[in-house]
Amino acid sequence: MTRVKVCGITSINDALLATKAGADAIGLVFYHKSSRYVTIEQAAEIVAALPPFVSTVALFLNPSEDYVYEVIEEVNCDLLQFHGEEPAAFCENFNHAYIKALAMGGGLTSTIAETITDHTQSRGWLLDSHHVGGMGGSGEAFDWQTTPTTLQRPLILAGGLTPNNVAEAITATEVYGVDVSSGVESAPGIKDAEKIKHFIQEVRRVDCKQ
């Protein structure tokens, strides 16, 4: 079964919409320049309102060490997601499970190879469409044919996924999970209940065929 994460959750209402539709995880963005940024106080309220068996992921992009510790202390998150140029020593410093994003906008580059070699403790690899040094949330997909097939960790596909293309994406890549944000929104940071429902229905439909 393909796991589904709905990222960029900014309210309790949107979190509950996602979980009611069947999302396995929600993502909370702790990057101040993002239109989907949430404060620590907002995040704590969202997490406290979640039903059981839903994972929470805290997303960072080149944060300070103190900020990550503060989020871990105040927000009951299950997993950290590092989306920037954080070295392994930094990511492993928090005694918390994490996944590392790989910037696939330029294809399989030497930078990606170095990241994979460095981050031996990453629980999985999130493949996003941004270029190295950029951030996700662009709504654009990368070339799924460049998805690596030999990595020894689960792959999570992100970048430009929508209810209209997620089935094709899963079929083309056979990834462990998919991560959607702008593709199920009515406006930046505002989720659309029907789009979320349709997205997850498409994931489950293709799962049944595999």
Backbone as a printed PyTorch tensor [residue, N CA C, xyz], in Angstrom:
tensor([[[  0.8340,  -1.1910,   0.0000],
         [  0.0000,   0.0000,   0.0000],
         [  0.8720,   1.2460,   0.0000]],

        [[  0.6200,   2.1500,  -0.9300],
         [  1.3760,   3.3810,  -1.0280],
         [  0.9700,   4.3320,   0.0940]],

        [[  1.9310,   4.7870,   0.8600],
         [  1.6370,   5.7230,   1.9460],
         [  1.4100,   7.1230,   1.3810]],

        [[  0.5190,   7.8660,   2.0550],
         [  0.1680,   9.2140,   1.6050],
         [  0.4350,  10.2200,   2.7130]],

        [[  1.2280,  11.2380,   2.3840],
         [  1.4530,  12.3630,   3.2930],
         [  0.8840,  13.6230,   2.6570]],

        [[  0.0530,  14.3240,   3.4060],
         [ -0.4500,  15.6280,   2.9740],
         [  0.3590,  16.6760,   3.7220]],

        [[  1.1430,  17.4360,   2.9950],
         [  2.0760,  18.3780,   3.6080],
         [  1.5300,  19.8060,   3.5340]],

        [[  2.1620,  20.6980,   4.3070],
         [  1.7510,  22.0910,   4.3100],
         [  0.4390,  22.3270,   5.0160]],

        [[  0.1440,  21.5160,   6.0240],
         [ -1.0780,  21.6980,   6.8130],
         [ -0.9190,  22.9470,   7.6830]],

        [[ -1.9240,  23.8220,   7.6640],
         [ -1.8290,  25.0730,   8.4130],
         [ -2.9590,  25.2700,   9.4270]],

        [[ -3.8830,  24.3130,   9.5190],
         [ -5.0030,  24.4740,  10.4470],
         [ -5.4840,  23.1210,  10.9250]],

        [[ -6.1790,  23.1240,  12.0450],
         [ -6.7860,  21.8930,  12.5630],
         [ -7.7920,  21.3550,  11.5620]],

        [[ -8.5770,  22.2400,  10.9690],
         [ -9.5970,  21.8040,  10.0110],
         [ -8.9740,  21.0390,   8.8450]],

        [[ -7.9050,  21.5850,   8.2820],
         [ -7.2530,  20.9140,   7.1490],
         [ -6.6200,  19.5910,   7.5700]],

        [[ -6.0730,  19.5430,   8.7760],
         [ -5.5000,  18.2910,   9.2730],
         [ -6.5710,  17.2120,   9.3790]],

        [[ -7.7260,  17.5790,   9.8740],
         [ -8.8030,  16.6050,  10.0320],
         [ -9.4030,  16.2070,   8.6870]],

        [[ -9.4370,  17.1460,   7.7300],
         [ -9.8810,  16.7990,   6.3840],
         [ -8.9700,  15.7180,   5.7940]],

        [[ -7.6610,  15.9090,   5.9600],
         [ -6.7000,  14.9600,   5.4020],
         [ -6.8090,  13.5910,   6.0520]],

        [[ -6.9290,  13.5630,   7.3760],
         [ -6.9860,  12.2700,   8.0580],
         [ -8.3090,  11.5600,   7.7980]],

        [[ -9.3870,  12.3160,   7.6930],
         [-10.6830,  11.7050,   7.3840],
         [-10.6750,  11.0640,   6.0040]],

        [[ -9.9400,  11.6860,   5.0790],
         [ -9.8500,  11.1440,   3.7180],
         [ -8.9360,   9.9310,   3.6350]],

        [[ -8.1200,   9.7000,   4.6880],
         [ -7.2750,   8.5180,   4.7170],
         [ -5.7870,   8.7700,   4.6510]],

        [[ -5.3570,  10.0100,   4.8750],
         [ -3.9160,  10.2970,   4.8630],
         [ -3.2120,   9.5450,   5.9840]],

        [[ -2.0390,   9.0170,   5.6850],
         [ -1.2340,   8.3120,   6.6820],
         [ -0.4110,   9.2700,   7.5250]],

        [[ -0.1130,  10.4490,   6.9690],
         [  0.7350,  11.4120,   7.6690],
         [  0.3900,  12.8200,   7.2160]],

        [[  0.6690,  13.7810,   8.0980],
         [  0.5570,  15.1810,   7.7170],
         [  1.9180,  15.8370,   7.9030]],

        [[  2.1800,  16.8830,   7.1150],
         [  3.4330,  17.6060,   7.2160],
         [  3.2170,  19.0280,   7.6920]],

        [[  4.0600,  19.4660,   8.6090],
         [  4.0060,  20.8150,   9.1560],
         [  5.2940,  21.5400,   8.7730]],

        [[  5.1580,  22.7020,   8.1510],
         [  6.3060,  23.4100,   7.5960],
         [  6.8180,  24.4520,   8.5910]],

        [[  8.0630,  24.2770,   9.0240],
         [  8.7000,  25.2090,   9.9470],
         [  9.7800,  26.0120,   9.2110]],

        [[  9.3890,  26.5770,   8.0890],
         [ 10.2770,  27.4270,   7.2880],
         [  9.5760,  28.7580,   7.1030]],

        [[ 10.1270,  29.8100,   7.6710],
         [  9.4200,  31.0770,   7.7880],
         [  9.0410,  31.7040,   6.4470]],

        [[  9.7700,  31.4280,   5.3950],
         [  9.5000,  32.0580,   4.1070],
         [  8.4200,  31.3270,   3.3070]],

        [[  7.9530,  30.2120,   3.7930],
         [  6.9420,  29.4390,   3.0860],
         [  5.5440,  29.9890,   3.3640]],

        [[  4.6830,  29.9530,   2.3520],
         [  3.2860,  30.3610,   2.5390],
         [  2.5300,  29.3520,   3.3860]],

        [[  3.1600,  28.2080,   3.6600],
         [  2.5260,  27.1710,   4.4770],
         [  3.1840,  27.0580,   5.8610]],

        [[  3.9480,  28.0610,   6.2170],
         [  4.6200,  28.0820,   7.5210],
         [  3.6100,  28.0970,   8.6600]],

        [[  3.9070,  27.3320,   9.7160],
         [  3.1130,  27.3730,  10.9450],
         [  4.0380,  27.6760,  12.1190]],

        [[  3.5010,  28.3690,  13.0880],
         [  4.2630,  28.6250,  14.3100],
         [  4.2760,  27.3540,  15.1610]],

        [[  5.1470,  27.3280,  16.1240],
         [  5.2110,  26.1930,  17.0330],
         [  3.8850,  26.0440,  17.7700]],

        [[  3.2840,  27.1560,  18.1540],
         [  2.0080,  27.1050,  18.8720],
         [  0.9020,  26.5340,  17.9880]],

        [[  0.8340,  26.9750,  16.7350],
         [ -0.1630,  26.4410,  15.8070],
         [  0.0430,  24.9430,  15.5890]],

        [[  1.2910,  24.5500,  15.3920],
         [  1.5990,  23.1430,  15.1440],
         [  1.1970,  22.2670,  16.3160]],

        [[  1.4810,  22.7260,  17.5360],
         [  1.1420,  21.9480,  18.7180],
         [ -0.3710,  21.7390,  18.8160]],

        [[ -1.1370,  22.7610,  18.4730],
         [ -2.6030,  22.6350,  18.5000],
         [ -3.0990,  21.6630,  17.4370]],

        [[ -2.4990,  21.7170,  16.2620],
         [ -2.8900,  20.8000,  15.1850],
         [ -2.6130,  19.3510,  15.5760]],

        [[ -1.4210,  19.1070,  16.0790],
         [ -1.0360,  17.7460,  16.4540],
         [ -1.9210,  17.2090,  17.5700]],

        [[ -2.2430,  18.0600,  18.5260],
         [ -3.0800,  17.6370,  19.6490],
         [ -4.4900,  17.2410,  19.2060]],

        [[ -4.9340,  17.7540,  18.0610],
         [ -6.2860,  17.4740,  17.5760],
         [ -6.3640,  16.2410,  16.6900]],

        [[ -5.2260,  15.6450,  16.3570],
         [ -5.2140,  14.5090,  15.4270],
         [ -5.7490,  13.2330,  16.0730]],

        [[ -6.3870,  12.3760,  15.2710],
         [ -6.7760,  11.0620,  15.7690],
         [ -5.5530,  10.1520,  15.8590]],

        [[ -5.6930,   8.9800,  16.4910],
         [ -4.5500,   8.0610,  16.5820],
         [ -4.1800,   7.4690,  15.2300]],

        [[ -2.9480,   6.9280,  15.1680],
         [ -2.4150,   6.2330,  13.9970],
         [ -2.1470,   7.1570,  12.8080]],

        [[ -1.9780,   8.4440,  13.0620],
         [ -1.5840,   9.3940,  12.0220],
         [ -0.2130,   9.9600,  12.3920]],

        [[  0.7510,   9.8330,  11.4930],
         [  2.0990,  10.3290,  11.7660],
         [  2.1930,  11.8240,  11.4740]],

        [[  3.0420,  12.4930,  12.2390],
         [  3.2730,  13.9200,  12.0260],
         [  4.7300,  14.1470,  11.6530]],

        [[  4.9370,  14.9580,  10.6180],
         [  6.2720,  15.2090,  10.0850],
         [  6.5690,  16.7000,  10.1690]],

        [[  7.6970,  17.0530,  10.7660],
         [  8.1210,  18.4450,  10.8890],
         [  9.1580,  18.7480,   9.8170]],

        [[  8.8450,  19.6850,   8.9270],
         [  9.7110,  20.0030,   7.7940],
         [ 10.5550,  21.2430,   8.0860]],

        [[ 11.8540,  21.1220,   7.8270],
         [ 12.7960,  22.2260,   8.0380],
         [ 13.6210,  22.4560,   6.7750]],

        [[ 14.0930,  23.6820,   6.6240],
         [ 15.0220,  24.0030,   5.5470],
         [ 16.1480,  24.8530,   6.1310]],

        [[ 17.2980,  24.2350,   6.2790],
         [ 18.4870,  24.8900,   6.8460],
         [ 18.1770,  25.6280,   8.1520]],

        [[ 17.6070,  24.9350,   9.1330],
         [ 17.2430,  25.5930,  10.3890],
         [ 18.4370,  25.7030,  11.3290]],

        [[ 18.2570,  26.4750,  12.3930],
         [ 19.2460,  26.4780,  13.4600],
         [ 19.0100,  25.2600,  14.3470]],

        [[ 20.0400,  24.8260,  15.0200],
         [ 19.9210,  23.6860,  15.9280],
         [ 18.9260,  23.9770,  17.0430]],

        [[ 18.9690,  25.1760,  17.5850],
         [ 18.0660,  25.5420,  18.6720],
         [ 16.6040,  25.4840,  18.2410]],

        [[ 16.3420,  25.9090,  17.0060],
         [ 14.9630,  25.9120,  16.5200],
         [ 14.4150,  24.4880,  16.4130]],

        [[ 15.2170,  23.5770,  15.8910],
         [ 14.7770,  22.1860,  15.7820],
         [ 14.4970,  21.6060,  17.1690]],

        [[ 15.3990,  21.8540,  18.0970],
         [ 15.1790,  21.3740,  19.4690],
         [ 13.8870,  21.9420,  20.0600]],

        [[ 13.6110,  23.2050,  19.7780],
         [ 12.4020,  23.8340,  20.3040],
         [ 11.1490,  23.1720,  19.7280]],

        [[ 11.1640,  22.9000,  18.4360],
         [ 10.0290,  22.2330,  17.8040],
         [  9.8330,  20.8370,  18.3940]],

        [[ 10.9110,  20.0930,  18.5340],
         [ 10.8210,  18.7430,  19.0920],
         [ 10.2390,  18.7720,  20.5000]],

        [[ 10.6470,  19.7630,  21.2710],
         [ 10.1970,  19.8520,  22.6600],
         [  8.7320,  20.2410,  22.7730]],

        [[  8.2710,  21.1310,  21.8890],
         [  6.9260,  21.6880,  22.0210],
         [  5.8850,  20.9860,  21.1590]],

        [[  6.3180,  20.3290,  20.0950],
         [  5.3900,  19.6900,  19.1530],
         [  5.6480,  18.1860,  19.1540]],

        [[  4.6280,  17.4240,  19.3020],
         [  4.7730,  15.9630,  19.3820],
         [  4.8740,  15.3620,  17.9810]],

        [[  5.9860,  15.6500,  17.2900],
         [  6.1680,  15.1590,  15.9280],
         [  6.8660,  13.7940,  15.9330]],

        [[  6.5280,  12.9820,  14.9480],
         [  7.0870,  11.6270,  14.8550],
         [  8.3580,  11.5710,  14.0280]],

        [[  8.4760,  12.4850,  13.0750],
         [  9.5670,  12.3990,  12.1030],
         [ 10.0020,  13.8030,  11.7110]],

        [[ 11.3040,  13.9760,  11.5310],
         [ 11.8400,  15.2270,  11.0170],
         [ 12.1300,  15.0750,   9.5280]],

        [[ 11.9080,  16.1440,   8.7810],
         [ 12.1990,  16.1370,   7.3460],
         [ 13.0830,  17.3330,   7.0410]],

        [[ 14.2850,  17.0600,   6.5490],
         [ 15.2360,  18.1280,   6.2560],
         [ 15.2870,  18.3620,   4.7540]],

        [[ 14.9830,  19.5920,   4.3650],
         [ 14.7800,  19.9060,   2.9570],
         [ 15.8830,  20.7640,   2.3610]],

        [[ 16.8770,  21.0980,   3.1630],
         [ 17.9270,  21.9800,   2.6690],
         [ 19.2560,  21.2930,   2.4720]],

        [[ 20.3120,  21.9530,   2.9070],
         [ 21.6650,  21.4470,   2.7120],
         [ 22.2650,  20.9560,   4.0250]],

        [[ 21.4070,  20.4700,   4.9040],
         [ 21.8520,  20.0240,   6.2290],
         [ 22.7450,  18.7770,   6.1160]],

        [[ 23.9220,  18.8040,   6.7220],
         [ 24.7860,  17.6190,   6.7000],
         [ 24.2580,  16.5450,   7.6550]],

        [[ 24.7360,  15.3440,   7.4820],
         [ 24.2700,  14.2260,   8.3000],
         [ 24.5140,  14.4650,   9.7830]],

        [[ 25.6690,  15.0190,  10.1220],
         [ 25.9870,  15.2480,  11.5330],
         [ 24.9430,  16.1380,  12.1920]],

        [[ 24.4220,  17.1050,  11.4450],
         [ 23.3780,  17.9850,  11.9730],
         [ 22.0760,  17.2090,  12.1540]],

        [[ 21.6470,  16.4880,  11.1310],
         [ 20.3700,  15.7710,  11.1750],
         [ 20.3390,  14.6890,  12.2490]],

        [[ 21.4800,  14.0930,  12.5090],
         [ 21.5470,  12.9960,  13.4710],
         [ 21.7100,  13.4820,  14.9040]],

        [[ 21.8550,  14.7740,  15.0860],
         [ 22.1650,  15.3430,  16.3870],
         [ 20.9820,  15.3680,  17.3340]],

        [[ 19.7580,  15.1340,  16.8190],
         [ 18.5580,  15.3480,  17.6190],
         [ 17.9730,  14.0650,  18.2020]],

        [[ 18.6400,  12.9440,  17.9380],
         [ 18.1470,  11.6600,  18.4490],
         [ 16.6870,  11.4460,  18.0730]],

        [[ 16.3790,  11.7490,  16.8130],
         [ 15.0060,  11.6870,  16.3160],
         [ 15.0520,  11.1330,  14.8920]],

        [[ 14.1160,  10.2730,  14.5400],
         [ 14.0780,   9.7280,  13.1860],
         [ 13.8740,  10.8550,  12.1700]],

        [[ 14.5570,  10.7340,  11.0180],
         [ 14.4120,  11.7840,  10.0070],
         [ 14.4840,  11.2080,   8.6030]],

        [[ 13.9660,  12.0070,   7.6590],
         [ 14.1330,  11.7110,   6.2400],
         [ 14.7790,  12.9270,   5.5840]],

        [[ 15.4950,  12.6900,   4.5110],
         [ 16.2070,  13.7630,   3.8090],
         [ 15.6250,  13.9280,   2.4170]],

        [[ 15.3800,  15.1840,   2.0340],
         [ 14.8830,  15.4720,   0.6930],
         [ 16.0370,  15.5250,  -0.3010]],

        [[ 15.7910,  15.0150,  -1.4890],
         [ 16.7560,  15.0820,  -2.5760],
         [ 16.1980,  15.9860,  -3.6670]],

        [[ 16.9760,  16.9800,  -4.0800],
         [ 16.5370,  17.9440,  -5.0920],
         [ 16.7180,  17.3430,  -6.4860]],

        [[ 15.6020,  16.9030,  -7.0810],
         [ 15.6610,  16.1920,  -8.3490],
         [ 15.5040,  17.1040,  -9.5610]],

        [[ 15.4510,  18.4240,  -9.3330],
         [ 15.2430,  19.3450, -10.4430],
         [ 16.3300,  19.2860, -11.4980]],

        [[ 17.5090,  18.8750, -11.1110],
         [ 18.6030,  18.7600, -12.0680],
         [ 18.9120,  17.3240, -12.4420]],

        [[ 18.0030,  16.3910, -12.0960],
         [ 18.2610,  14.9770, -12.3600],
         [ 19.1850,  14.3910, -11.3050]],

        [[ 19.7430,  13.2370, -11.5960],
         [ 20.6540,  12.5720, -10.6670],
         [ 22.0460,  13.2050, -10.7730]],

        [[ 22.3580,  14.0680,  -9.8310],
         [ 23.6160,  14.8010,  -9.8780],
         [ 24.6010,  14.2440,  -8.8630]],

        [[ 25.8370,  14.7200,  -8.9400],
         [ 26.8590,  14.3050,  -7.9830],
         [ 26.4960,  14.7780,  -6.5780]],

        [[ 25.8020,  15.9070,  -6.4900],
         [ 25.3750,  16.4200,  -5.1820],
         [ 24.4190,  15.4470,  -4.5180]],

        [[ 23.5000,  14.8880,  -5.2920],
         [ 22.5600,  13.8990,  -4.7530],
         [ 23.3120,  12.6610,  -4.2960]],

        [[ 24.2560,  12.2150,  -5.0910],
         [ 25.0410,  11.0370,  -4.7200],
         [ 25.7890,  11.2710,  -3.4160]],

        [[ 26.3390,  12.4730,  -3.2430],
         [ 27.0480,  12.8030,  -2.0140],
         [ 26.0970,  12.8060,  -0.8210]],

        [[ 24.8830,  13.3320,  -1.0110],
         [ 23.8980,  13.3700,   0.0630],
         [ 23.5210,  11.9600,   0.4920]],

        [[ 23.2780,  11.0990,  -0.4650],
         [ 22.9000,   9.7140,  -0.1690],
         [ 24.0170,   9.0080,   0.5930]],

        [[ 25.2440,   9.2130,   0.1650],
         [ 26.3920,   8.5900,   0.8250],
         [ 26.5580,   9.1110,   2.2450]],

        [[ 26.2920,  10.3890,   2.4320],
         [ 26.4890,  11.0340,   3.7370],
         [ 25.4090,  10.6330,   4.7440]],

        [[ 24.1690,  10.6120,   4.3080],
         [ 23.0420,  10.4220,   5.2280],
         [ 22.6710,   8.9460,   5.3790]],

        [[ 23.5170,   8.1990,   6.0060],
         [ 23.2740,   6.7630,   6.1630],
         [ 22.1480,   6.4550,   7.1460]],

        [[ 21.7790,   7.4170,   8.0010],
         [ 20.7350,   7.1820,   8.9950],
         [ 19.3680,   7.6850,   8.5540]],

        [[ 19.2730,   8.2750,   7.3810],
         [ 17.9830,   8.7390,   6.8870],
         [ 17.0430,   7.5480,   6.7060]],

        [[ 15.8310,   7.6650,   7.2300],
         [ 14.8640,   6.5610,   7.1380],
         [ 14.3220,   6.3890,   5.7260]],

        [[ 14.4520,   7.4100,   4.9230],
         [ 13.9660,   7.3450,   3.5450],
         [ 14.4350,   8.5710,   2.7910]],

        [[ 14.1380,   8.5950,   1.4810],
         [ 14.5310,   9.7170,   0.6310],
         [ 13.2790,  10.3260,   0.0300]],

        [[ 13.1060,  11.6340,   0.2350],
         [ 11.9850,  12.3380,  -0.3760],
         [ 12.4660,  13.0020,  -1.6490]],

        [[ 11.9380,  12.5740,  -2.7850],
         [ 12.3710,  13.0720,  -4.0810],
         [ 11.4700,  14.2240,  -4.4920]],

        [[ 12.0230,  15.4440,  -4.5370],
         [ 11.2300,  16.6220,  -4.8650],
         [ 11.7690,  17.2680,  -6.1270]],

        [[ 10.9650,  18.1630,  -6.6980],
         [ 11.2750,  18.7010,  -8.0220],
         [ 12.1390,  19.9470,  -7.9990]],

        [[ 12.4730,  20.4570,  -6.8060],
         [ 13.2880,  21.6690,  -6.7490],
         [ 14.7380,  21.3770,  -7.1260]],

        [[ 15.4640,  22.4380,  -7.4260],
         [ 16.8880,  22.3240,  -7.7060],
         [ 17.6710,  22.4500,  -6.3980]],

        [[ 18.9180,  22.0380,  -6.4120],
         [ 19.7660,  22.1340,  -5.2310],
         [ 19.8180,  23.5850,  -4.7460]],

        [[ 19.5970,  23.7760,  -3.4580],
         [ 19.5900,  25.1140,  -2.8860],
         [ 18.2280,  25.7620,  -2.8710]],

        [[ 17.2440,  25.1500,  -3.5600],
         [ 15.8890,  25.6850,  -3.5730],
         [ 15.0100,  24.9600,  -2.5850]],

        [[ 13.7050,  25.2160,  -2.6720],
         [ 12.7690,  24.5510,  -1.7980],
         [ 11.6260,  23.9790,  -2.6160]],

        [[ 10.8670,  23.0750,  -2.0150],
         [  9.7400,  22.4660,  -2.7100],
         [  8.5310,  23.3920,  -2.7100]],

        [[  7.3790,  22.8010,  -3.0640],
         [  6.1470,  23.5710,  -3.0700],
         [  5.9150,  24.3540,  -4.3520]],

        [[  6.6750,  24.0510,  -5.3970],
         [  6.5360,  24.7870,  -6.6560],
         [  5.3380,  24.3230,  -7.4710]],

        [[  4.8490,  23.1290,  -7.1850],
         [  3.7500,  22.5800,  -7.9730],
         [  4.1960,  21.9660,  -9.2800]],

        [[  5.4960,  21.8630,  -9.4880],
         [  6.0370,  21.2930, -10.7180],
         [  6.6190,  19.9150, -10.4430]],

        [[  6.4440,  19.0170, -11.4080],
         [  6.9680,  17.6590, -11.2830],
         [  8.3380,  17.5600, -11.9520]],

        [[  9.1580,  16.6190, -11.4790],
         [ 10.4080,  16.3260, -12.1770],
         [ 10.1780,  15.1220, -13.0850]],

        [[ 11.1640,  14.7960, -13.8730],
         [ 11.0650,  13.6620, -14.7890],
         [ 11.1090,  12.3640, -13.9780]],

        [[  9.9840,  11.6760, -13.8690],
         [  9.9160,  10.4690, -13.0480],
         [ 10.8280,   9.3550, -13.5550]],

        [[ 11.2470,   9.4450, -14.8040],
         [ 12.1580,   8.4340, -15.3400],
         [ 13.5330,   8.5090, -14.6860]],

        [[ 13.8290,   9.6260, -14.0190],
         [ 15.1170,   9.7590, -13.3390],
         [ 15.0640,   9.2420, -11.9010]],

        [[ 13.9240,   8.7030, -11.4820],
         [ 13.8040,   8.1660, -10.1290],
         [ 14.8030,   7.0250,  -9.9300]],

        [[ 15.6710,   7.1150,  -8.9280],
         [ 16.6550,   6.0440,  -8.7040],
         [ 15.9710,   4.7530,  -8.2710]],

        [[ 16.5370,   3.6340,  -8.6590],
         [ 15.9190,   2.3350,  -8.3660],
         [ 16.7730,   1.4550,  -7.4700]],

        [[ 17.9560,   1.9290,  -7.0960],
         [ 18.8770,   1.0580,  -6.3610],
         [ 19.1290,   1.5220,  -4.9290]],

        [[ 18.4310,   2.5490,  -4.4730],
         [ 18.6570,   3.0400,  -3.1170],
         [ 18.0950,   2.0630,  -2.0940]],

        [[ 18.7660,   1.9540,  -0.9590],
         [ 18.3990,   0.9690,   0.0550],
         [ 17.4700,   1.5350,   1.1300]],

        [[ 16.7640,   2.5860,   0.8100],
         [ 15.8030,   3.1880,   1.7270],
         [ 14.5100,   3.4560,   0.9590]],

        [[ 13.3700,   3.5200,   1.6550],
         [ 12.1110,   3.8300,   0.9720],
         [ 12.1560,   5.1840,   0.2740]],

        [[ 11.4870,   5.2800,  -0.8700],
         [ 11.4190,   6.5120,  -1.6330],
         [ 10.0290,   7.1270,  -1.4970]],

        [[  9.9980,   8.4380,  -1.2510],
         [  8.7440,   9.1780,  -1.1940],
         [  8.7660,  10.1850,  -2.3280]],

        [[  7.7460,  10.1600,  -3.1700],
         [  7.6930,  11.0240,  -4.3480],
         [  6.9220,  12.3020,  -4.0340]],

        [[  7.5170,  13.4490,  -4.3530],
         [  6.8730,  14.7450,  -4.1400],
         [  7.1090,  15.6190,  -5.3680]],

        [[  6.4430,  16.7640,  -5.3910],
         [  6.6680,  17.7140,  -6.4680],
         [  5.6720,  17.5850,  -7.5980]],

        [[  4.7000,  18.4830,  -7.6530],
         [  3.7720,  18.5380,  -8.7790],
         [  2.7300,  17.4470,  -8.8140]],

        [[  2.5490,  16.7200,  -7.7360],
         [  1.5400,  15.6590,  -7.7320],
         [  0.1440,  16.2550,  -7.5510]],

        [[ -0.8130,  15.7080,  -8.2760],
         [ -2.2070,  16.1350,  -8.2160],
         [ -3.0940,  14.8980,  -8.2960]],

        [[ -4.3970,  15.0550,  -8.0650],
         [ -5.2910,  13.9110,  -8.2520],
         [ -5.2700,  13.3700,  -9.6810]],

        [[ -4.8790,  14.2180, -10.6310],
         [ -4.9070,  13.8150, -12.0360],
         [ -3.6650,  13.0590, -12.4920]],

        [[ -2.5720,  13.1430, -11.7410],
         [ -1.3570,  12.4610, -12.2100],
         [ -0.7450,  11.4980, -11.2010]],

        [[ -1.3010,  11.4150,  -9.9890],
         [ -0.6490,  10.6010,  -8.9570],
         [ -0.6660,   9.1180,  -9.3050]],

        [[ -1.7350,   8.6450,  -9.9360],
         [ -1.7850,   7.2260, -10.3210],
         [ -0.6810,   6.9070, -11.3340]],

        [[ -0.5050,   7.7830, -12.2960],
         [  0.5600,   7.6100, -13.2910],
         [  1.9280,   7.6430, -12.6330]],

        [[  2.1070,   8.5460, -11.6690],
         [  3.3860,   8.6840, -10.9840],
         [  3.7370,   7.4130, -10.2140]],

        [[  2.7640,   6.8550,  -9.5090],
         [  3.0120,   5.6380,  -8.7320],
         [  3.3300,   4.4680,  -9.6610]],

        [[  2.5880,   4.3590, -10.7410],
         [  2.8170,   3.2780, -11.7000],
         [  4.2150,   3.3780, -12.3130]],

        [[  4.6630,   4.6110, -12.5760],
         [  5.9610,   4.8120, -13.2250],
         [  7.1310,   4.5800, -12.2850]],

        [[  6.9290,   4.7920, -10.9880],
         [  8.0620,   4.7850, -10.0610],
         [  8.0230,   3.6860,  -9.0000]],

        [[  6.8160,   3.1900,  -8.6830],
         [  6.6410,   2.1680,  -7.6420],
         [  7.2770,   2.6020,  -6.3210]],

        [[  7.0340,   3.8450,  -5.9460],
         [  7.6070,   4.3850,  -4.7260],
         [  6.8690,   3.8840,  -3.4900]],

        [[  7.5000,   4.0610,  -2.3420],
         [  6.9140,   3.6760,  -1.0550],
         [  5.7710,   4.6000,  -0.6650]],

        [[  5.9270,   5.8930,  -0.9660],
         [  4.9120,   6.8560,  -0.5680],
         [  4.8810,   8.0610,  -1.4790]],

        [[  3.8020,   8.8390,  -1.3620],
         [  3.6680,  10.0850,  -2.1190],
         [  3.3800,  11.2200,  -1.1390]],

        [[  3.8380,  12.4120,  -1.5160],
         [  3.7490,  13.5960,  -0.6580],
         [  3.1310,  14.7120,  -1.4890]],

        [[  1.9800,  15.2140,  -1.0620],
         [  1.2750,  16.2420,  -1.8270],
         [  1.0320,  17.4680,  -0.9700]],

        [[  1.0900,  18.6360,  -1.6010],
         [  0.7940,  19.8780,  -0.8910],
         [ -0.0510,  20.7840,  -1.7810]],

        [[  0.5950,  21.5080,  -2.7070],
         [ -0.1440,  22.4520,  -3.5460],
         [ -1.1660,  21.7670,  -4.4380]],

        [[ -0.9490,  20.4940,  -4.7590],
         [ -1.8560,  19.7750,  -5.6490],
         [ -3.2250,  19.4900,  -5.0700]],

        [[ -3.3940,  19.7150,  -3.7630],
         [ -4.7080,  19.5050,  -3.1430],
         [ -5.1530,  20.7760,  -2.4030]],

        [[ -4.7830,  21.9340,  -2.9620],
         [ -5.1290,  23.2000,  -2.3340],
         [ -6.0850,  24.0260,  -3.1900]],

        [[ -6.8700,  24.8600,  -2.5180],
         [ -7.6900,  25.8590,  -3.1980],
         [ -6.9570,  27.1890,  -3.2650]],

        [[ -5.9840,  27.3650,  -2.3780],
         [ -5.1020,  28.5370,  -2.3350],
         [ -3.8760,  28.1240,  -1.5390]],

        [[ -2.7460,  28.8260,  -1.6670],
         [ -1.5510,  28.4230,  -0.9280],
         [ -1.7980,  28.3060,   0.5750]],

        [[ -1.5780,  27.1120,   1.0970],
         [ -1.7680,  26.8750,   2.5200],
         [ -3.1850,  26.5060,   2.9170]],

        [[ -4.1210,  26.5030,   1.9640],
         [ -5.5280,  26.1690,   2.2490],
         [ -5.8920,  24.8990,   1.4890]],

        [[ -6.1630,  23.8190,   2.2060],
         [ -6.4540,  22.5510,   1.5550],
         [ -7.9090,  22.4840,   1.0750]],

        [[ -8.1310,  21.6820,   0.0530],
         [ -9.4460,  21.4790,  -0.5490],
         [ -9.8990,  20.0540,  -0.2590]],

        [[-11.0090,  19.9090,   0.4380],
         [-11.4650,  18.5910,   0.8800],
         [-11.6860,  17.6290,  -0.2920]],

        [[-12.2970,  18.1050,  -1.3640],
         [-12.5860,  17.2370,  -2.5030],
         [-11.3160,  16.8160,  -3.2230]],

        [[-10.3520,  17.7270,  -3.3150],
         [ -9.0870,  17.3800,  -3.9720],
         [ -8.3210,  16.3440,  -3.1530]],

        [[ -8.3100,  16.4960,  -1.8340],
         [ -7.6430,  15.5030,  -0.9870],
         [ -8.3040,  14.1480,  -1.1490]],

        [[ -9.6250,  14.1340,  -1.0840],
         [-10.3730,  12.8800,  -1.2100],
         [-10.0900,  12.2170,  -2.5560]],

        [[-10.1130,  13.0070,  -3.6320],
         [ -9.8560,  12.4760,  -4.9670],
         [ -8.4280,  11.9500,  -5.0810]],

        [[ -7.4720,  12.6880,  -4.5290],
         [ -6.0690,  12.2780,  -4.5730],
         [ -5.8810,  10.9140,  -3.9210]],

        [[ -6.4100,  10.7440,  -2.7230],
         [ -6.2210,   9.4760,  -2.0080],
         [ -6.9940,   8.3510,  -2.6740]],

        [[ -8.1490,   8.6460,  -3.2410],
         [ -8.8900,   7.6290,  -3.9900],
         [ -8.0720,   7.1290,  -5.1790]],

        [[ -7.3760,   8.0250,  -5.8440],
         [ -6.5470,   7.6310,  -6.9760],
         [ -5.3640,   6.7640,  -6.5340]],

        [[ -4.7780,   7.1120,  -5.3940],
         [ -3.6910,   6.2930,  -4.8600],
         [ -4.1900,   4.8890,  -4.5750]],

        [[ -5.3060,   4.7630,  -3.9080],
         [ -5.8410,   3.4470,  -3.5520],
         [ -6.2770,   2.6670,  -4.7980]],

        [[ -6.7700,   3.4000,  -5.7950],
         [ -7.1900,   2.7210,  -7.0190],
         [ -6.0150,   2.0530,  -7.7080]],

        [[ -4.9100,   2.7800,  -7.8170],
         [ -3.7390,   2.1920,  -8.4940],
         [ -3.1110,   1.1150,  -7.6320]],

        [[ -3.1960,   1.2510,  -6.3070],
         [ -2.6800,   0.2020,  -5.4210],
         [ -3.3840,  -1.1210,  -5.6750]],

        [[ -4.6750,  -1.0490,  -5.9100],
         [ -5.4520,  -2.2750,  -6.1230],
         [ -5.0840,  -2.9860,  -7.4150]],

        [[ -4.4980,  -2.2550,  -8.3400],
         [ -4.1280,  -2.8300,  -9.6330],
         [ -2.7480,  -3.4490,  -9.6160]],

        [[ -1.9420,  -3.1110,  -8.6030],
         [ -0.5590,  -3.5960,  -8.5910],
         [ -0.4300,  -4.9210,  -7.8510]]])
